[in-house]
Amino acid sequence: MTRLEDAPYLRGPHRPVDGEHDACELQPSEGELPTWLSGQFVRNSGNPRFAPPGRYHWFDGDGLLHGVELREGRATYRSRFVRTRAYELEEEAGRALWGGLLEPLDPRHPHGPIKDTANTDVIVHNGVVLATWWLSGQPMAIEVPELTTRGPETFGGALRHSMCAHPKVCPRTGELFFFGFDLLRKPYYHFGCVSAEGELRYVQEVDLPRAYVAHDIAISENYVVLLDLALGYDRAALAQGKRKIGFDRSVPARFGIAPRAGGEIRWFEANPCYVYHTINAHEEGDQIVLTACRIEDPVPSELARDSARLDSISLEPYLYRWTFDLSSGAVREEQLDERPTEFPRAADALLTTDLRFAYAPRVAPREDLLFDGLIKYDLRSGAATTFELEQGFLGEVVFVPEPGKGDEDAGVLVTLTSSDEGSELLVLDASDLGVRCRAPLPRRVQPGFHACWAPL
């Protein structure tokens, strides 16, 4: 079994919690909740239901959803596991049945060599919350506010491909654009579209010459931006049954611009890098502008001062912009800040447009990935405002607009904080990052992955 001292993501703020928690009303310790704030903040996180049988990676845990329901100035917290097929099998067995990311693949495993946990992202589409997995698996439909698992989402039985974190929902049309990949067999990559009503419109398989780990896409008004970046399994190690991540620095970064209806993809090359999370893409005439957090070398030989480590993977991400010219084929790229940030978000209702503000947690200067503050970026002027968390660490924020207000940053940012001792709901004013409300949770929760705002 994994020892805590050997697993940085099983100790300190990352310690797993003891499972699910029933609904509990929160009492503010500072400020008050806006009465207009109505919906549910939902965050996905990896939390092992049973003791890991080998070395533990942060990405291994079972999907555990933390939800805070907000209505008329009151907040209610609850948590529920995502009941994937793998979760149910292990629950029945009473123990872990799969090794994690750092353990060898078992091709003879009766239920498949890799455990799909749906522990990474959550997104709302067609009134349903979908929980998705970073290694590309089966999306799971979640009912709010109870956070119960309805079951696999197949869009009426039509979806026969995997779906990776992070699909995108177009705020204008309600369409869901998704992608997926396979590291072991062709076709290595695909992307597709689901209508606002939940009808699978198409899945397009992409003939890539090699298998890489893809983690995000972006959408603009007329296009889907695909990312083909050279991070993946070390092929020599994989042939020996080992899982080791490698990065090929000799391969340029490739960005594919595809029509939103599917069709021919136009590829652009840029300097080698990796991108976990995009912020937005928008169009300016014949140009497509993409903003994201860029990592120049995700598998360095030495850990840099400002980077966090996930086993052999280093996270030293910086706000970055690429401009792809569809007329000339030229690519322009530029770094926009020198402070490491990740898990960036913007106003969901403004995706695909020339939005102004982005909100990115600041990477803490330590070896495990934690965020000690939040930076609000003005993507037009280059200005930035920083919120300093006095103690503990915060997670990804979601922007909730205040009804009837026209300014892009008129609203609040909602997140959860984590520390060795406890956790709280944190609500910030999106305009100046001032604290609107703090409310302690009934228990400590570990830092998680991604979050969404679900209307109720």
ABEGO torsion letter per residue (X at the ends): XBBAAABAAABEAABBBAEBBBBBBBBBABEBBBAABBEBBBBBBBBBABBBABBBBAAABBBBBBBBBBBGGBBBBBBBBBBBAAAAAAAAAGBBABBBAABBBBAABAAEABBBAGAABBBBBGGBBBBBBAAEBBBBBBBOAAGBBAEBBAGGGABABBBBOBBBBBAAAGBBBBBBBBAABOBABBBBBBBAAGBBABBBBBBBABBBBBABBBBBAABBBBBBBABBBBAAAAAAGBBBBBBBAABBBBBBBBBAAEEBBBBBBBBBBBBABBABBBBBEABBBBBBBBBABABBABBBAABBBBEABBBBBBBBBBBBBAAAGBBBBBBABABBBBGBBBBAAABGBBBABBBBBBBBBBABBBBABBBBBBAAAGBBBBBBBABEBBBBBBBBBBBGBABAABEBBBBBBBBAABBBBBBBBAAAGBBABBBBBABBBBBBBBBBBBBX
